[in-house]
Amino acid sequence: MKKLTLAATILASLSLAACSSNQGLERIDSDFASLDNDSDGYISKVEADDDSIWGHFSNIDTNMDNEISRKEFNTYMKLNNGKVATDSEVSESAFKAEIAKFDKIESSFSSLDNDSNGYISVVEGNDDDISNHFGYMDKNQDKRISKSEFMGYIKKYGNAVAEDDALEAIKHS
């Protein structure tokens, strides 16, 4: 019984220390699924890099394996009520983000598929500055990118690709 009381006291102390060390951090306003970009069940440092969770990362990653499991995320969210958004705020934010991503990806594929045949050919890819990514997108190596291949690539690497493209556009303007 004494061991249980001691363990509970230590856990409570650690929880209080974690809560007090979060002062001044940005509020987490995303759910686990929207932060886990590659849907592998973990939030890596790369996935957290541009989100509100970044400042909390070391506090959430309790086993210090440089990724956040769903269990670590949920535990942290429960312990830090004041630093996290409500479920309705998270749902609304995630919904708006998904719509914005979907619209951008849809119009990007359509604008790259110049002949509207449902594929981006090597020629279309070269004309539209995705030639550096073409080989990675063309998973079945049929020398054309299907909408499914395009969407899979954008889902996995979309933020990095979009940032690179934006920087290129700024350089050329």
Buried (B, 14 or more C-beta within 10 A) or exposed (E): EEEEEEEEEEEEEEBEEBBEEBEEBEBBBBBBEBBBBEEEEBBBEEBBEEBBBBBBBEBBBBEEEEBBBEEBBEBBBEBBEEBBBEEEEBEEBBEEEEEEBEEEBEEBBEEBBEEEEEBBBBEBBEEBEBEEBBEEBBEEEEEBBBBEBBBEBBEBBBBEBBEBEEEEEEEEE
